[in-house]
Amino acid sequence: MDSAGSVAVHGQLTRLYAAFNRRDVPTVLTAMTADVVWPNGWEGGVVHGHDEVSAYWKRQWSQLDPSVTPTAFHTEPDGRIAVTVHQVVRDKAGTVLADHTVTHVYRFANGLVAEMEIRD
């Protein structure tokens, strides 16, 4: 990916994190393939497709209030995009349960997110 393409992808991902933090599910889902593979970082395993991702987030948000802010981007040798994020997770009363940095790694297909993995 050339530098202009990298900048565009970084901007796209930054906007998706902002939409996630607003709980704007439709906006985030439109940036994903219909058969997206998404990690279930809360309950474990993975979910597949828009319906499962949406249901997972709604379950998560009924119990937790996560906020994720990208702080750095890196293109992996295989073309995937690694995003370092600052993640803060609060319970519904506002108590901080986690405040740490993790890496999210994205694979794209035809300009859409096809898969994401979480690395500690």
N, C-alpha and C positions, 0 to 999 in steps of 0.2 A: 504494500500500500504506500503510495507517495505521501509527502508531507501534507498536501492539501486534503487528501482523503483521510489521513489521520486526524487532522484538525476537525473535519466534518464529523467523524465518528465520535471524537471526544465531546464535541458540542451536543451531538445527539444523545449520548449517554448522560451528560450533565443534565440535559432537559428531562430525561427519563427519571433520574434520581429525584429531581425536583417534583415531578408528577407523583412518584411513589410517596414522597414525604407529604404531599397534599392529599394522598389517598385517592388520586385520580386514576382509577383502574382502567377506564376505557382508553385514556391516552397512552398508558404504558402498554396495554395489550395490542394496540394498533402498530406498535413498533416491534412486535414479536411474530414469528412464523406461527401458523395455526397449530403446528405440532411441536411447539417449543418444549425443550427439556429444561426444567427449572428445579434447583435444589430446594428441599424443604428443610431449611436450616433450623427450624423450630422443633418440628416433630421427628425429623429424620427422613431419609430417603429422597426421592425425587417425585415431582408431579409433571404431567404431560398435558400440553394443550392449554388453550385459553380458559376453558371452564374450570379445570383443576387448579390452575394458577390463581384465578380469581377466588375460588372457594378457599384455597389455602390462605391467601392474604386476609380474607374476611374472618376466618377462624383466628388467625394470628392477631389481627387488630382488635378483636373482641376481648383479648386477654392482655395484649402488650401494645406499647406505643414506640415502635422503632423509628429512628431517624438515621439516614445514611448520607454522608457527604463525601463526594469524590475529592481526593487530594493529589493524585498523580495518575498518569496513564503511561502504559508501556506496551509496545507491540511485541508479542512473542515470536520466536522464529517460525512457528507454524501459521502466523497471521492472526491468531486470536489476540484480543485486546485485554490486557490485565489492568484493572483499575484498583488502586489503593484507596480504601474508603475508611473514614472515621465513622464508627457505628456506635450510637447510643441507644440503649433499650431501656425503657421505663415500664413499670407496671401502670395500671390504670389510675393509681393514686399519685403517680408522678415520681415514685421512688426509682432511682437509677439501679438497674439490675446488671447492666454491662456497659462499659465505656472502653472501647478498644479499636484497634486498627486491624482490618482484614483485607484480603485481596479477592476481588470478584473477577473471574476470567470469562470473557464472552466470545462465542463463535457466532459469526454472522453468515446468513445465506440471503443473497439478493437484497442486501441492505437492511435486512431485518435480523433481530436477535433470534438465533436458532437454539442456543444452549448457553447456560451459565453454570459455573462451578464456584464454590467458595473455598478459598485457601486460608488457613490461619496464618 
